[in-house]
Amino acid sequence: MTASSGLRARPDREGGKPAETALSWAAVAAAAGAVFAWAACCVLPMSLALAGLGLGSFGWIAGQRTWITFAALGVTGVGWVVTWRRARLCRTDAACRAPSRLGIGLLGAATILVILALMWQPIVEPWALSVIRSARG
């Protein structure tokens, strides 16, 4: 066993999803949860009320938005680190499979969602609330 083999990802089973792709899906889910948590405070309840729907349980998730956003940042960051390490290893080891385009695309989507969650309160929420207010009256 060489020193670099400790960094090598385990070979995937035939037909199985790579661990990086699963991590990428987790990053997208966490980032989407962060955006949902930020929207659950004001924008989502007002837009649902405008549509004639209501869900009172959004208050709990809105209170958890900070740690959900940090968790999404962490999972997305780990996904990029794992992808970068695998790409770097595969440049030197021809037997290694390069990161998949699907995994990189999912991490890109997760990154965009995390950025949206971070920009929610100062930029997105005031804009969305003004749009909802204008639609009501």
VENURCOR-V256456 format. One record per run of one state. SS is the DSSP state (h for helix, s for strand, l for the rest). FROM is the first residue (numbers start at 1). TO is the last residue. Records with the same first field share a line. If there is no record, write none. Layout:
SS->FROM-TO  FROM-TO
//
This chain:
l->1-2  7-18  40-42  51-57  64-64  93-100  137-137
h->3-6  19-39  43-50  58-63  65-92  101-136
//
